[in-house]
Amino acid sequence: METYDFSWAGNRIEVKSTTTPQRVHEFSLEQLTPPLNSNSKVVSMILRNSNEGVGVMGMARSIETGLLGNVELREKLWSQVLQALGKNFGSMPF
């Protein structure tokens, strides 16, 4: 498994999410001690169940639009989406 959700050219992004009101996340030691001279960020999102708004697939497609010039990052995005959804992927609306 990768240390960070996204990593490229000295940049690191770790994305954490929760459905609780508190931003309580678990990190590995490696995630909290990034390489020297790297630019590391944590993205923390509080999610809620809803039948309205943008879903996981819509969000992923929106992110993908910003990655059009980078095939590697696009593949990484969809790999992460598939990993996160796991067995629920088949029930996702497209």
C-alpha positions as CSV (number, residue, x, y, z in Angstrom):
1,M,0.0,0.0,0.0
2,E,1.2,3.5,-0.8
3,T,2.2,5.8,2.1
4,Y,0.3,8.8,0.6
5,D,-2.9,8.9,-1.5
6,F,-1.2,11.1,-4.0
7,S,2.5,11.6,-4.6
8,W,4.4,13.4,-7.4
9,A,7.5,15.5,-7.9
10,G,8.2,16.1,-4.3
11,N,4.6,16.7,-3.4
12,R,2.5,14.5,-1.1
13,I,-1.2,14.6,-0.3
14,E,-3.0,12.3,2.2
15,V,-6.8,12.4,2.1
16,K,-8.7,11.5,5.2
17,S,-12.5,11.5,5.6
18,T,-15.0,10.9,8.3
19,T,-18.8,11.0,8.8
20,T,-18.6,12.2,12.3
21,P,-18.6,15.9,13.3
22,Q,-15.0,15.6,14.7
23,R,-12.0,15.4,12.4
24,V,-10.4,12.4,14.1
25,H,-8.1,10.4,11.7
26,E,-5.5,7.7,11.9
27,F,-2.1,8.2,10.4
28,S,0.9,6.0,9.9
29,L,4.3,7.2,11.3
30,E,5.5,7.5,7.7
31,Q,2.7,9.8,6.8
32,L,3.6,12.1,9.7
33,T,7.3,12.2,8.8
34,P,7.5,13.1,5.1
35,P,10.8,13.2,3.2
36,L,12.9,16.3,3.7
37,N,12.3,19.0,1.1
38,S,8.9,17.6,0.2
39,N,5.6,19.5,0.2
40,S,3.2,17.4,2.2
41,K,-0.5,18.2,2.9
42,V,-3.4,16.5,4.6
43,V,-6.9,17.0,3.2
44,S,-9.6,16.3,5.8
45,M,-13.2,16.0,4.7
46,I,-16.3,15.6,6.8
47,L,-18.9,13.7,4.7
48,R,-22.5,13.1,5.2
49,N,-25.0,10.7,3.6
50,S,-27.3,12.4,1.2
51,N,-29.3,11.6,-1.9
52,E,-28.6,15.1,-3.1
53,G,-25.5,16.8,-4.3
54,V,-22.4,15.3,-5.8
55,G,-21.6,11.7,-5.1
56,V,-18.3,9.9,-5.1
57,M,-18.4,9.2,-8.8
58,G,-19.3,12.9,-9.6
59,M,-16.5,14.1,-7.3
60,A,-14.0,11.7,-8.9
61,R,-15.0,12.9,-12.4
62,S,-14.6,16.5,-11.3
63,I,-11.1,15.8,-10.0
64,E,-10.3,13.9,-13.1
65,T,-10.9,17.0,-15.3
66,G,-8.1,18.7,-13.5
67,L,-5.8,15.8,-14.3
68,L,-6.3,15.5,-18.0
69,G,-2.7,16.0,-18.8
70,N,-1.4,13.4,-16.3
71,V,-2.3,9.8,-17.1
72,E,-0.5,8.5,-14.1
73,L,-2.5,10.6,-11.7
74,R,-5.7,9.8,-13.4
75,E,-5.0,6.1,-13.0
76,K,-4.1,6.7,-9.4
77,L,-7.4,8.6,-8.8
78,W,-9.5,5.7,-10.1
79,S,-7.5,3.1,-8.3
80,Q,-8.1,4.9,-5.1
81,V,-11.8,5.3,-5.8
82,L,-12.1,1.5,-6.6
83,Q,-10.1,0.7,-3.4
84,A,-12.3,3.0,-1.3
85,L,-15.6,1.7,-2.6
86,G,-14.5,-2.0,-2.6
87,K,-17.5,-4.3,-2.9
88,N,-19.9,-1.3,-3.0
89,F,-18.6,-0.3,-6.4
90,G,-21.2,-2.4,-8.3
91,S,-24.1,-0.5,-6.6
92,M,-22.8,3.0,-7.5
93,P,-24.9,5.1,-9.9
94,F,-23.1,6.3,-13.0
